[in-house]
Amino acid sequence: HLTCGGTVANIEAIWSARNLKFYPLALQAALQNEPEFIAAKYIEVPLASGESQILTELDTWSLLNLKGDDILALPIRLQTDYQIDGEVIAKAIAKYSFC
């Protein structure tokens, strides 16, 4: 992806970072409300402290402070560990995300 200048690149970088950080909030809402996610309702995520906790039990602060690599791994884990189709994940997350 190429941009026409530094300003556009910076805006897109901020947009991308925001989407990454807020993905766990959208996923938490999907896990709590969407029947397609019933199998993954108790998925655990690693915290910054080194402990693991169930994603649906985390508060907003903890969700916003998950590591980027752990956030990026969530959709893959949902597909491989819980056999939830990627399109189903994307559609459900879209209901609860900013984009």
N, C-alpha and C positions, 0 to 999 in steps of 0.2 A: 504494500500500500504506500503510495507516494502522495505527498501533499504539496500544495503550491507555495508553502512558506512556513517559517518557524511558528508564526502565530497559530495557524491552523493545526500544525503538529502538536503544539502545546495544549490547545483546546481538546483535541482528540485524546491526548494522553491523560488529561484530567478526567475526561468522560469515561475512558476505559478503567482508570483506577477507581472511580466512583462505582461503576458497575461491579467490579471485582469485590470491593469491600461490602457492598450491600447485597450481594448474591446470597450469603447465608441467611439474611433476614427473609428474603423471598422464599428460599427453600424451606425455612422453618414454617412459614405460613402455609406453603404447599403441603408439607408433611402433616400439618395439623388439620387441613381442610379438604384435601383432595383424596378421593378413594383409591386412585391409582398408586398412591404412595403408602398404602397401609403396611406393606411388607417392610418398608424402610423406616417406619415411624421411630424406631429406637437406634438409628444409626449414630455411632459415636464419632466424635471429632477430637483431635488433639488440641489442647489449650496451650497458650504461651507458657504456662507454668510447667508444662511437661505432662500433666495429667490428661486423661480423656474423660469426656462427659457426653451424655446424650444431647444431640443438637436441639431437640425440641424443649429441653429443660434449661437452656442457656438464656441469660438476659441479653439485652441489646448490646451492652458494653462488651460482653464476652464475644458475641457474634461479630461485632465490628473489629475485634482484635485477633481474629484467627489469621494464621499465616497464609500468604498468597498461594503458596504451593498446595497447602491443604484445601483451600477453597477450590482451586482449579481441579483437584483430584475428585471432588464430590460428584460431579456428573458421571465420571468414569466409574466410580464406585457404585453409584446407583444402577448403572447398566450392567456391570459385571457381577456384583455381589447380590443384587436384588432383581435382576432381569427386567428392569424398567426401560422401555424403549426410549431412545434419545429424543425422538419427536414428542413423545408424551411429556418428557421432562421439560423440554423447551416451551411447550404450550402452557404447562402448568406454571412454570416460573414467570412467564410473560404476564400472567394475571396479577402477580404480586410485585413485579419489579418496576423500576423507574423508566426503563426504555420502552 
